[in-house]
């Protein structure tokens, strides 16, 4: 009886997958395979697998799949009206996949078959969007994706997942872990970078500030400040981008913590959350003042998946991690706080990942890691204030300082509370 039930469920699952994909294909008036045909193809895949198991002959499945492919190919070849586009090729491939999913369901992999069926339907349905996406990508964007593939799929698996030394500061440094953090940071930045590139020339201040903050809050701040000084952007528009980019920096840190150290997320969110909330009032005021200012700046942000950038970040992360481990051993937690303050002036990612790594190994309490991250963020906001004054002039610099005051005060309060 259980076997009969499993077979029935497999058959129903196959039919459901075929109906789902067929429903999407039915929308094309030139298609040779619609709702019923796809459902029958999926059922054929399921039944042929059961027959193959009964007669102990895998050839049954192969022959059935060949028949399906040949029949659909012949149907498109003999009808000239279907040669106006490549929908026939897509339909044939989709039909073969549906057949395979029916076979997969019969083999007991129903959940995988359903997931794959939904994925196929989505790919078929969003044809226009996917084609538009590919047309908007430049060779530069494709190279960015390929570089990230090299970072994550080629280099990462080759690195040893063991400490550089059995003891001492280098015991906290694992080549695999260092590069994994490079992949995480590069992945977040690349996703934002590609999105920014795809919306180039028609994105607004909010999109510019948010995506720029994910790619590089420092670069975004510098570009916006310079544009204000040069008259390319109004002070309100520049400050909207600057304040949003640096608020996004706080969100980015929370996202990174959620990925690499989810156990520390509540403590880190309790530290960063108030600062993020207090950053919103000034941002809203500037955004409303910039209404009608037009699109955001189109600064030339550096590709975050660039190999030199990735290696540089990896080296910085490894150095900060080793130094933090040494300070924790020989100086104590206050030494890490000093490192966080200095490192945070230029970059918060390396020190954030370093203290999270020490926290995950038990070398540093989560509360101390949260305090160090808050200190790094506070130092970074102070440095950004100086940067905006230097690059954007008195008006924009004063506006940025005012906008940073409340979140900076919240971070300093958390630092004081955590250090006492």
VEXSE-38636 format. One record per residue (C-alpha): y, x, z; residue number from 1; residue in three letters. Coordinates in Angstrom, 2 decimals, padded with zeros to 5 digits, always signed. Example, Ala and Ser with C-alpha at 12.3 -4.5 7.8 and 13.67 -1.06 7.14 Angstrom:
2
[pt [-004.50; +012.30; +007.80]; 1; "ALA"],
[pt [-001.06; +013.67; +007.14]; 2; "SER"],
//
This chain:
420
[pt [+000.00; +000.00; +000.00]; 1; "UNK"],
[pt [+002.55; +002.72; +000.80]; 2; "UNK"],
[pt [+001.77; +004.25; -002.60]; 3; "UNK"],
[pt [+002.41; +000.92; -004.33]; 4; "UNK"],
[pt [+005.69; +000.54; -002.45]; 5; "UNK"],
[pt [+006.81; +004.04; -003.41]; 6; "UNK"],
[pt [+005.94; +003.38; -007.05]; 7; "UNK"],
[pt [+007.86; +000.11; -007.02]; 8; "UNK"],
[pt [+010.90; +001.75; -005.46]; 9; "UNK"],
[pt [+010.76; +004.52; -008.05]; 10; "UNK"],
[pt [+010.60; +001.96; -010.85]; 11; "UNK"],
[pt [+013.54; -000.02; -009.47]; 12; "UNK"],
[pt [+015.54; +003.16; -008.93]; 13; "UNK"],
[pt [+014.89; +004.25; -012.50]; 14; "UNK"],
[pt [+015.94; +000.88; -013.87]; 15; "UNK"],
[pt [+019.09; +000.94; -011.75]; 16; "UNK"],
[pt [+020.06; +004.39; -013.01]; 17; "UNK"],
[pt [+019.48; +003.32; -016.60]; 18; "UNK"],
[pt [+021.53; +000.17; -016.15]; 19; "UNK"],
[pt [+024.39; +002.13; -014.58]; 20; "UNK"],
[pt [+024.59; +004.70; -017.38]; 21; "UNK"],
[pt [+023.91; +002.06; -020.03]; 22; "UNK"],
[pt [+026.75; -000.08; -018.72]; 23; "UNK"],
[pt [+029.14; +002.78; -019.38]; 24; "UNK"],
[pt [+027.72; +003.46; -022.86]; 25; "UNK"],
[pt [+027.86; -000.25; -023.75]; 26; "UNK"],
[pt [+031.67; +000.07; -023.87]; 27; "UNK"],
[pt [+031.42; +002.11; -027.08]; 28; "UNK"],
[pt [+030.99; -000.30; -030.04]; 29; "UNK"],
[pt [+029.35; +002.43; -032.16]; 30; "UNK"],
[pt [+026.67; +003.35; -029.65]; 31; "UNK"],
[pt [+023.02; +002.96; -030.62]; 32; "UNK"],
[pt [+021.89; +002.76; -027.00]; 33; "UNK"],
[pt [+023.48; +000.38; -024.55]; 34; "UNK"],
[pt [+022.65; -001.38; -021.31]; 35; "UNK"],
[pt [+019.08; -002.48; -022.08]; 36; "UNK"],
[pt [+018.12; +000.63; -024.04]; 37; "UNK"],
[pt [+019.16; +003.01; -021.28]; 38; "UNK"],
[pt [+017.37; +000.92; -018.67]; 39; "UNK"],
[pt [+014.19; +000.98; -020.77]; 40; "UNK"],
[pt [+014.50; +004.73; -021.34]; 41; "UNK"],
[pt [+014.73; +005.33; -017.59]; 42; "UNK"],
[pt [+011.73; +003.07; -016.96]; 43; "UNK"],
[pt [+009.82; +004.93; -019.68]; 44; "UNK"],
[pt [+010.55; +008.20; -017.90]; 45; "UNK"],
[pt [+009.19; +006.76; -014.67]; 46; "UNK"],
[pt [+006.07; +005.24; -016.25]; 47; "UNK"],
[pt [+005.26; +008.29; -018.36]; 48; "UNK"],
[pt [+005.34; +010.43; -015.22]; 49; "UNK"],
[pt [+002.92; +008.07; -013.48]; 50; "UNK"],
[pt [+000.64; +008.10; -016.53]; 51; "UNK"],
[pt [+000.79; +011.89; -016.66]; 52; "UNK"],
[pt [-000.25; +012.04; -013.00]; 53; "UNK"],
[pt [-003.11; +009.61; -013.61]; 54; "UNK"],
[pt [-004.57; +011.49; -016.60]; 55; "UNK"],
[pt [-003.55; +014.93; -015.33]; 56; "UNK"],
[pt [-001.59; +015.64; -018.49]; 57; "UNK"],
[pt [+002.03; +016.77; -018.32]; 58; "UNK"],
[pt [+002.16; +016.54; -022.11]; 59; "UNK"],
[pt [+002.58; +012.77; -021.79]; 60; "UNK"],
[pt [+006.10; +013.20; -020.36]; 61; "UNK"],
[pt [+007.04; +015.79; -022.97]; 62; "UNK"],
[pt [+005.85; +013.61; -025.86]; 63; "UNK"],
[pt [+007.65; +010.54; -024.51]; 64; "UNK"],
[pt [+010.90; +012.49; -024.17]; 65; "UNK"],
[pt [+010.57; +013.85; -027.71]; 66; "UNK"],
[pt [+010.02; +010.33; -029.04]; 67; "UNK"],
[pt [+013.16; +009.08; -027.28]; 68; "UNK"],
[pt [+015.25; +011.94; -028.62]; 69; "UNK"],
[pt [+013.88; +011.63; -032.15]; 70; "UNK"],
[pt [+014.37; +007.85; -032.26]; 71; "UNK"],
[pt [+018.00; +008.03; -031.17]; 72; "UNK"],
[pt [+018.74; +010.94; -033.49]; 73; "UNK"],
[pt [+017.29; +009.03; -036.44]; 74; "UNK"],
[pt [+019.33; +005.94; -035.54]; 75; "UNK"],
[pt [+022.56; +007.92; -035.71]; 76; "UNK"],
[pt [+021.63; +009.88; -038.83]; 77; "UNK"],
[pt [+020.90; +006.82; -040.96]; 78; "UNK"],
[pt [+024.16; +005.05; -040.01]; 79; "UNK"],
[pt [+027.25; +006.76; -041.52]; 80; "UNK"],
[pt [+029.57; +004.60; -039.40]; 81; "UNK"],
[pt [+028.56; +006.50; -036.28]; 82; "UNK"],
[pt [+029.60; +009.89; -037.66]; 83; "UNK"],
[pt [+033.30; +009.43; -036.93]; 84; "UNK"],
[pt [+033.09; +011.27; -033.62]; 85; "UNK"],
[pt [+030.62; +013.07; -031.38]; 86; "UNK"],
[pt [+029.72; +010.02; -029.28]; 87; "UNK"],
[pt [+026.25; +010.04; -030.84]; 88; "UNK"],
[pt [+025.50; +013.51; -029.53]; 89; "UNK"],
[pt [+026.74; +012.54; -026.08]; 90; "UNK"],
[pt [+024.65; +009.36; -026.07]; 91; "UNK"],
[pt [+021.48; +011.22; -027.08]; 92; "UNK"],
[pt [+021.97; +013.84; -024.38]; 93; "UNK"],
[pt [+022.73; +011.13; -021.81]; 94; "UNK"],
[pt [+019.58; +009.25; -022.82]; 95; "UNK"],
[pt [+017.41; +012.35; -022.37]; 96; "UNK"],
[pt [+018.97; +012.95; -018.95]; 97; "UNK"],
[pt [+018.31; +009.33; -017.96]; 98; "UNK"],
[pt [+014.69; +009.73; -019.06]; 99; "UNK"],
[pt [+014.42; +012.86; -016.91]; 100; "UNK"],
[pt [+015.98; +011.03; -013.95]; 101; "UNK"],
[pt [+013.43; +008.27; -014.28]; 102; "UNK"],
[pt [+010.72; +010.92; -014.20]; 103; "UNK"],
[pt [+012.39; +012.53; -011.20]; 104; "UNK"],
[pt [+012.42; +009.22; -009.33]; 105; "UNK"],
[pt [+008.72; +008.79; -010.03]; 106; "UNK"],
[pt [+008.14; +012.22; -008.54]; 107; "UNK"],
[pt [+009.62; +011.13; -005.21]; 108; "UNK"],
[pt [+013.13; +012.55; -005.67]; 109; "UNK"],
[pt [+014.91; +009.19; -005.71]; 110; "UNK"],
[pt [+018.05; +010.28; -003.85]; 111; "UNK"],
[pt [+018.57; +013.23; -006.17]; 112; "UNK"],
[pt [+017.98; +011.01; -009.19]; 113; "UNK"],
[pt [+020.55; +008.46; -008.01]; 114; "UNK"],
[pt [+023.12; +011.16; -007.25]; 115; "UNK"],
[pt [+022.60; +012.70; -010.68]; 116; "UNK"],
[pt [+022.80; +009.28; -012.34]; 117; "UNK"],
[pt [+026.14; +008.54; -010.69]; 118; "UNK"],
[pt [+027.41; +011.98; -011.69]; 119; "UNK"],
[pt [+026.38; +011.43; -015.32]; 120; "UNK"],
[pt [+028.13; +008.05; -015.36]; 121; "UNK"],
[pt [+031.33; +009.55; -013.98]; 122; "UNK"],
[pt [+031.28; +012.33; -016.57]; 123; "UNK"],
[pt [+030.80; +009.82; -019.37]; 124; "UNK"],
[pt [+033.45; +007.44; -018.06]; 125; "UNK"],
[pt [+036.20; +010.00; -017.58]; 126; "UNK"],
[pt [+035.95; +011.40; -021.10]; 127; "UNK"],
[pt [+039.68; +011.18; -021.84]; 128; "UNK"],
[pt [+040.68; +012.74; -018.53]; 129; "UNK"],
[pt [+038.21; +015.60; -018.88]; 130; "UNK"],
[pt [+039.27; +016.33; -022.45]; 131; "UNK"],
[pt [+042.92; +016.23; -021.40]; 132; "UNK"],
[pt [+042.15; +018.62; -018.56]; 133; "UNK"],
[pt [+040.51; +021.12; -020.90]; 134; "UNK"],
[pt [+043.40; +020.93; -023.37]; 135; "UNK"],
[pt [+045.96; +021.64; -020.65]; 136; "UNK"],
[pt [+044.16; +024.74; -019.43]; 137; "UNK"],
[pt [+045.43; +028.01; -020.83]; 138; "UNK"],
[pt [+043.41; +031.18; -021.31]; 139; "UNK"],
[pt [+045.16; +032.45; -018.19]; 140; "UNK"],
[pt [+043.80; +029.52; -016.18]; 141; "UNK"],
[pt [+040.29; +030.03; -017.54]; 142; "UNK"],
[pt [+040.44; +033.70; -016.62]; 143; "UNK"],
[pt [+041.46; +032.66; -013.12]; 144; "UNK"],
[pt [+038.36; +030.49; -012.83]; 145; "UNK"],
[pt [+036.14; +033.23; -014.21]; 146; "UNK"],
[pt [+037.55; +035.72; -011.72]; 147; "UNK"],
[pt [+036.79; +033.33; -008.89]; 148; "UNK"],
[pt [+033.26; +032.92; -010.25]; 149; "UNK"],
[pt [+032.88; +036.71; -010.15]; 150; "UNK"],
[pt [+034.23; +036.84; -006.58]; 151; "UNK"],
[pt [+031.91; +034.11; -005.31]; 152; "UNK"],
[pt [+028.78; +034.21; -007.47]; 153; "UNK"],
[pt [+028.50; +037.89; -008.44]; 154; "UNK"],
[pt [+030.07; +040.05; -005.75]; 155; "UNK"],
[pt [+029.36; +037.97; -002.63]; 156; "UNK"],
[pt [+025.52; +037.85; -002.95]; 157; "UNK"],
[pt [+025.39; +041.64; -003.40]; 158; "UNK"],
[pt [+027.09; +042.46; -000.09]; 159; "UNK"],
[pt [+025.01; +043.14; +003.05]; 160; "UNK"],
[pt [+025.32; +040.61; +005.85]; 161; "UNK"],
[pt [+025.27; +043.11; +008.72]; 162; "UNK"],
[pt [+027.90; +044.97; +010.77]; 163; "UNK"],
[pt [+029.29; +048.26; +009.52]; 164; "UNK"],
[pt [+028.35; +049.88; +012.83]; 165; "UNK"],
[pt [+026.02; +048.98; +015.72]; 166; "UNK"],
[pt [+028.88; +049.18; +018.23]; 167; "UNK"],
[pt [+032.62; +049.66; +018.46]; 168; "UNK"],
[pt [+035.34; +047.90; +016.45]; 169; "UNK"],
[pt [+033.39; +048.13; +013.19]; 170; "UNK"],
[pt [+030.60; +046.08; +014.76]; 171; "UNK"],
[pt [+032.83; +043.05; +014.21]; 172; "UNK"],
[pt [+033.13; +043.76; +010.48]; 173; "UNK"],
[pt [+030.42; +042.52; +008.11]; 174; "UNK"],
[pt [+030.98; +043.13; +004.36]; 175; "UNK"],
[pt [+029.47; +039.75; +003.54]; 176; "UNK"],
[pt [+031.66; +037.92; +006.07]; 177; "UNK"],
[pt [+034.78; +039.74; +004.90]; 178; "UNK"],
[pt [+034.16; +038.78; +001.29]; 179; "UNK"],
[pt [+033.19; +035.23; +002.25]; 180; "UNK"],
[pt [+036.64; +034.84; +003.79]; 181; "UNK"],
[pt [+038.12; +036.24; +000.57]; 182; "UNK"],
[pt [+036.23; +033.55; -001.36]; 183; "UNK"],
[pt [+037.42; +030.79; +001.00]; 184; "UNK"],
[pt [+041.07; +031.79; +000.79]; 185; "UNK"],
[pt [+040.90; +032.44; -002.97]; 186; "UNK"],
[pt [+039.16; +029.10; -003.52]; 187; "UNK"],
[pt [+041.83; +027.12; -001.69]; 188; "UNK"],
[pt [+044.58; +028.99; -003.49]; 189; "UNK"],
[pt [+042.93; +028.73; -006.90]; 190; "UNK"],
[pt [+042.46; +024.96; -006.61]; 191; "UNK"],
[pt [+046.15; +024.55; -005.79]; 192; "UNK"],
[pt [+047.18; +027.09; -008.44]; 193; "UNK"],
[pt [+045.29; +025.36; -011.26]; 194; "UNK"],
[pt [+046.62; +021.97; -010.17]; 195; "UNK"],
[pt [+050.14; +023.39; -010.14]; 196; "UNK"],
[pt [+049.63; +024.83; -013.63]; 197; "UNK"],
[pt [+048.33; +021.50; -014.96]; 198; "UNK"],
[pt [+051.39; +019.64; -013.65]; 199; "UNK"],
[pt [+053.85; +022.34; -014.79]; 200; "UNK"],
[pt [+057.07; +020.94; -016.19]; 201; "UNK"],
[pt [+056.65; +017.41; -014.80]; 202; "UNK"],
[pt [+055.91; +017.81; -011.12]; 203; "UNK"],
[pt [+058.41; +016.87; -008.45]; 204; "UNK"],
[pt [+059.66; +018.55; -005.34]; 205; "UNK"],
[pt [+056.87; +017.19; -003.16]; 206; "UNK"],
[pt [+054.10; +018.42; -005.44]; 207; "UNK"],
[pt [+055.84; +021.78; -005.86]; 208; "UNK"],
[pt [+056.23; +022.29; -002.14]; 209; "UNK"],
[pt [+052.73; +021.14; -001.25]; 210; "UNK"],
[pt [+050.83; +023.05; -003.92]; 211; "UNK"],
[pt [+053.11; +026.05; -003.55]; 212; "UNK"],
[pt [+052.36; +026.08; +000.16]; 213; "UNK"],
[pt [+048.65; +026.12; -000.56]; 214; "UNK"],
[pt [+048.97; +028.94; -003.08]; 215; "UNK"],
[pt [+051.52; +031.04; -001.18]; 216; "UNK"],
[pt [+054.12; +029.67; +001.20]; 217; "UNK"],
[pt [+055.95; +033.01; +001.13]; 218; "UNK"],
[pt [+056.23; +033.08; -002.67]; 219; "UNK"],
[pt [+057.27; +029.43; -002.75]; 220; "UNK"],
[pt [+059.93; +030.01; -000.10]; 221; "UNK"],
[pt [+061.30; +033.04; -001.91]; 222; "UNK"],
[pt [+061.42; +031.33; -005.33]; 223; "UNK"],
[pt [+063.12; +028.20; -003.96]; 224; "UNK"],
[pt [+065.70; +030.24; -002.05]; 225; "UNK"],
[pt [+066.53; +032.31; -005.12]; 226; "UNK"],
[pt [+066.88; +029.19; -007.26]; 227; "UNK"],
[pt [+069.34; +027.75; -004.76]; 228; "UNK"],
[pt [+071.47; +030.90; -004.86]; 229; "UNK"],
[pt [+071.37; +030.96; -008.68]; 230; "UNK"],
[pt [+072.33; +027.29; -008.95]; 231; "UNK"],
[pt [+069.04; +026.32; -010.59]; 232; "UNK"],
[pt [+068.24; +023.98; -007.69]; 233; "UNK"],
[pt [+070.50; +022.17; -005.24]; 234; "UNK"],
[pt [+070.37; +023.25; -001.57]; 235; "UNK"],
[pt [+068.68; +019.96; -000.64]; 236; "UNK"],
[pt [+066.05; +020.41; -003.36]; 237; "UNK"],
[pt [+065.39; +024.03; -002.41]; 238; "UNK"],
[pt [+065.13; +023.16; +001.27]; 239; "UNK"],
[pt [+062.74; +020.30; +000.51]; 240; "UNK"],
[pt [+060.41; +022.73; -001.24]; 241; "UNK"],
[pt [+060.80; +025.39; +001.47]; 242; "UNK"],
[pt [+060.21; +023.06; +004.42]; 243; "UNK"],
[pt [+057.27; +021.32; +002.74]; 244; "UNK"],
[pt [+055.65; +024.61; +001.71]; 245; "UNK"],
[pt [+055.77; +025.88; +005.28]; 246; "UNK"],
[pt [+054.54; +022.58; +006.70]; 247; "UNK"],
[pt [+051.68; +022.86; +004.22]; 248; "UNK"],
[pt [+051.00; +026.34; +005.58]; 249; "UNK"],
[pt [+050.15; +024.67; +008.90]; 250; "UNK"],
[pt [+047.87; +022.20; +007.13]; 251; "UNK"],
[pt [+046.23; +025.08; +005.26]; 252; "UNK"],
[pt [+045.42; +026.86; +008.53]; 253; "UNK"],
[pt [+043.79; +023.68; +009.87]; 254; "UNK"],
[pt [+041.73; +023.36; +006.67]; 255; "UNK"],
[pt [+040.60; +026.98; +006.89]; 256; "UNK"],
[pt [+039.56; +026.48; +010.52]; 257; "UNK"],
[pt [+037.63; +023.35; +009.56]; 258; "UNK"],
[pt [+035.69; +025.35; +006.96]; 259; "UNK"],
[pt [+035.00; +028.64; +008.75]; 260; "UNK"],
[pt [+035.00; +027.63; +012.44]; 261; "UNK"],
[pt [+034.65; +023.85; +012.88]; 262; "UNK"],
[pt [+033.82; +024.25; +016.57]; 263; "UNK"],
[pt [+037.32; +025.62; +017.16]; 264; "UNK"],
[pt [+039.03; +022.84; +015.19]; 265; "UNK"],
[pt [+039.98; +020.62; +018.18]; 266; "UNK"],
[pt [+041.63; +023.50; +020.04]; 267; "UNK"],
[pt [+043.47; +024.76; +016.96]; 268; "UNK"],
[pt [+044.60; +021.27; +015.96]; 269; "UNK"],
[pt [+045.96; +020.70; +019.46]; 270; "UNK"],
[pt [+048.12; +023.80; +018.99]; 271; "UNK"],
[pt [+049.25; +023.25; +015.40]; 272; "UNK"],
[pt [+049.41; +019.44; +015.36]; 273; "UNK"],
[pt [+052.64; +019.09; +017.39]; 274; "UNK"],
[pt [+054.37; +021.72; +015.27]; 275; "UNK"],
[pt [+053.33; +019.92; +012.10]; 276; "UNK"],
[pt [+054.60; +016.60; +013.43]; 277; "UNK"],
[pt [+057.93; +018.12; +014.44]; 278; "UNK"],
[pt [+058.34; +019.68; +010.99]; 279; "UNK"],
[pt [+058.46; +016.26; +009.34]; 280; "UNK"],
[pt [+061.90; +014.91; +010.43]; 281; "UNK"],
[pt [+063.91; +017.73; +008.83]; 282; "UNK"],
[pt [+061.68; +017.57; +005.76]; 283; "UNK"],
[pt [+062.29; +013.83; +005.32]; 284; "UNK"],
[pt [+066.06; +014.29; +005.70]; 285; "UNK"],
[pt [+066.16; +017.02; +003.06]; 286; "UNK"],
[pt [+063.85; +015.11; +000.72]; 287; "UNK"],
[pt [+066.05; +012.01; +000.86]; 288; "UNK"],
[pt [+069.09; +014.16; +000.24]; 289; "UNK"],
[pt [+067.38; +015.68; -002.80]; 290; "UNK"],
[pt [+066.50; +012.29; -004.34]; 291; "UNK"],
[pt [+067.13; +012.44; -008.06]; 292; "UNK"],
[pt [+067.23; +016.23; -008.10]; 293; "UNK"],
[pt [+064.49; +016.31; -010.74]; 294; "UNK"],
[pt [+061.41; +018.48; -010.95]; 295; "UNK"],
[pt [+060.64; +021.33; -008.69]; 296; "UNK"],
[pt [+060.92; +024.98; -009.53]; 297; "UNK"],
[pt [+058.48; +026.57; -011.94]; 298; "UNK"],
[pt [+058.10; +029.91; -010.24]; 299; "UNK"],
[pt [+055.53; +032.31; -011.59]; 300; "UNK"],
[pt [+053.08; +032.36; -008.70]; 301; "UNK"],
[pt [+050.50; +035.09; -008.72]; 302; "UNK"],
[pt [+046.94; +034.04; -009.43]; 303; "UNK"],
[pt [+045.17; +033.89; -006.02]; 304; "UNK"],
[pt [+041.81; +034.77; -007.63]; 305; "UNK"],
[pt [+043.17; +037.98; -009.11]; 306; "UNK"],
[pt [+040.77; +040.79; -008.21]; 307; "UNK"],
[pt [+043.51; +043.09; -006.90]; 308; "UNK"],
[pt [+044.86; +040.28; -004.72]; 309; "UNK"],
[pt [+041.38; +039.50; -003.41]; 310; "UNK"],
[pt [+040.56; +043.13; -002.64]; 311; "UNK"],
[pt [+043.92; +043.55; -000.93]; 312; "UNK"],
[pt [+043.35; +040.52; +001.25]; 313; "UNK"],
[pt [+039.79; +041.61; +002.04]; 314; "UNK"],
[pt [+041.00; +045.04; +003.12]; 315; "UNK"],
[pt [+043.76; +043.52; +005.25]; 316; "UNK"],
[pt [+041.33; +041.08; +006.86]; 317; "UNK"],
[pt [+038.78; +043.82; +007.63]; 318; "UNK"],
[pt [+041.49; +046.06; +009.10]; 319; "UNK"],
[pt [+042.95; +043.31; +011.26]; 320; "UNK"],
[pt [+039.48; +042.24; +012.38]; 321; "UNK"],
[pt [+038.48; +045.78; +013.40]; 322; "UNK"],
[pt [+041.81; +046.36; +015.13]; 323; "UNK"],
[pt [+041.57; +043.04; +016.95]; 324; "UNK"],
[pt [+038.06; +043.90; +018.16]; 325; "UNK"],
[pt [+039.29; +047.29; +019.38]; 326; "UNK"],
[pt [+042.28; +045.75; +021.16]; 327; "UNK"],
[pt [+040.11; +043.12; +022.82]; 328; "UNK"],
[pt [+037.78; +045.85; +024.10]; 329; "UNK"],
[pt [+040.30; +048.44; +025.26]; 330; "UNK"],
[pt [+043.54; +046.52; +025.83]; 331; "UNK"],
[pt [+042.48; +042.94; +026.37]; 332; "UNK"],
[pt [+043.67; +039.62; +025.04]; 333; "UNK"],
[pt [+047.35; +040.59; +025.24]; 334; "UNK"],
[pt [+046.70; +043.33; +022.71]; 335; "UNK"],
[pt [+045.46; +040.71; +020.26]; 336; "UNK"],
[pt [+048.59; +038.68; +020.89]; 337; "UNK"],
[pt [+050.70; +041.69; +019.93]; 338; "UNK"],
[pt [+048.65; +042.17; +016.77]; 339; "UNK"],
[pt [+049.04; +038.48; +015.90]; 340; "UNK"],
[pt [+052.80; +038.67; +016.29]; 341; "UNK"],
[pt [+053.11; +041.72; +014.05]; 342; "UNK"],
[pt [+050.57; +040.57; +011.43]; 343; "UNK"],
[pt [+052.06; +037.09; +011.32]; 344; "UNK"],
[pt [+055.38; +038.45; +010.08]; 345; "UNK"],
[pt [+053.87; +038.94; +006.63]; 346; "UNK"],
[pt [+050.61; +036.96; +006.52]; 347; "UNK"],
[pt [+048.83; +034.46; +008.77]; 348; "UNK"],
[pt [+045.50; +034.21; +006.95]; 349; "UNK"],
[pt [+044.12; +037.62; +007.91]; 350; "UNK"],
[pt [+044.88; +037.32; +011.62]; 351; "UNK"],
[pt [+043.73; +033.67; +011.68]; 352; "UNK"],
[pt [+040.34; +034.54; +010.19]; 353; "UNK"],
[pt [+040.04; +037.61; +012.40]; 354; "UNK"],
[pt [+040.52; +035.78; +015.71]; 355; "UNK"],
[pt [+038.28; +032.96; +014.51]; 356; "UNK"],
[pt [+035.56; +035.50; +013.75]; 357; "UNK"],
[pt [+035.89; +037.06; +017.20]; 358; "UNK"],
[pt [+035.85; +033.61; +018.75]; 359; "UNK"],
[pt [+032.69; +032.59; +016.88]; 360; "UNK"],
[pt [+030.88; +035.70; +018.17]; 361; "UNK"],
[pt [+031.96; +035.05; +021.75]; 362; "UNK"],
[pt [+034.18; +038.12; +021.93]; 363; "UNK"],
[pt [+037.32; +036.00; +022.30]; 364; "UNK"],
[pt [+037.79; +032.62; +024.01]; 365; "UNK"],
[pt [+038.73; +029.75; +021.72]; 366; "UNK"],
[pt [+041.89; +029.15; +023.76]; 367; "UNK"],
[pt [+042.98; +032.76; +023.22]; 368; "UNK"],
[pt [+042.26; +032.45; +019.49]; 369; "UNK"],
[pt [+044.41; +029.31; +019.35]; 370; "UNK"],
[pt [+047.25; +031.08; +021.15]; 371; "UNK"],
[pt [+047.04; +034.06; +018.79]; 372; "UNK"],
[pt [+047.17; +031.78; +015.75]; 373; "UNK"],
[pt [+050.18; +029.93; +017.18]; 374; "UNK"],
[pt [+051.91; +033.27; +017.79]; 375; "UNK"],
[pt [+051.21; +034.42; +014.23]; 376; "UNK"],
[pt [+052.58; +031.18; +012.82]; 377; "UNK"],
[pt [+055.69; +031.41; +014.99]; 378; "UNK"],
[pt [+056.32; +034.99; +013.86]; 379; "UNK"],
[pt [+055.82; +033.92; +010.26]; 380; "UNK"],
[pt [+058.43; +031.16; +010.54]; 381; "UNK"],
[pt [+060.92; +033.62; +012.03]; 382; "UNK"],
[pt [+060.28; +036.02; +009.15]; 383; "UNK"],
[pt [+060.69; +033.18; +006.63]; 384; "UNK"],
[pt [+064.06; +032.27; +008.17]; 385; "UNK"],
[pt [+065.30; +035.81; +007.60]; 386; "UNK"],
[pt [+063.84; +035.79; +004.08]; 387; "UNK"],
[pt [+065.64; +032.57; +003.15]; 388; "UNK"],
[pt [+068.95; +033.89; +004.49]; 389; "UNK"],
[pt [+068.56; +037.06; +002.44]; 390; "UNK"],
[pt [+067.42; +035.39; -000.78]; 391; "UNK"],
[pt [+069.21; +032.05; -000.66]; 392; "UNK"],
[pt [+072.46; +032.66; +001.15]; 393; "UNK"],
[pt [+074.10; +031.16; +004.21]; 394; "UNK"],
[pt [+073.81; +027.44; +003.37]; 395; "UNK"],
[pt [+070.12; +027.42; +002.52]; 396; "UNK"],
[pt [+069.35; +029.98; +005.22]; 397; "UNK"],
[pt [+071.01; +027.84; +007.87]; 398; "UNK"],
[pt [+069.19; +024.74; +006.63]; 399; "UNK"],
[pt [+065.83; +026.51; +006.77]; 400; "UNK"],
[pt [+066.53; +027.82; +010.28]; 401; "UNK"],
[pt [+067.40; +024.31; +011.47]; 402; "UNK"],
[pt [+064.30; +022.89; +009.79]; 403; "UNK"],
[pt [+062.08; +025.54; +011.39]; 404; "UNK"],
[pt [+063.55; +025.11; +014.87]; 405; "UNK"],
[pt [+061.44; +022.21; +016.14]; 406; "UNK"],
[pt [+058.03; +023.42; +014.84]; 407; "UNK"],
[pt [+058.88; +026.93; +016.01]; 408; "UNK"],
[pt [+059.73; +025.60; +019.47]; 409; "UNK"],
[pt [+056.41; +023.72; +019.59]; 410; "UNK"],
[pt [+054.47; +026.85; +018.65]; 411; "UNK"],
[pt [+056.34; +029.02; +021.16]; 412; "UNK"],
[pt [+055.65; +026.45; +023.88]; 413; "UNK"],
[pt [+051.94; +026.60; +023.07]; 414; "UNK"],
[pt [+052.05; +030.40; +023.12]; 415; "UNK"],
[pt [+053.74; +030.46; +026.51]; 416; "UNK"],
[pt [+051.32; +027.89; +027.92]; 417; "UNK"],
[pt [+048.31; +029.77; +026.53]; 418; "UNK"],
[pt [+049.47; +033.20; +027.66]; 419; "UNK"],
[pt [+050.17; +032.20; +031.25]; 420; "UNK"],
//
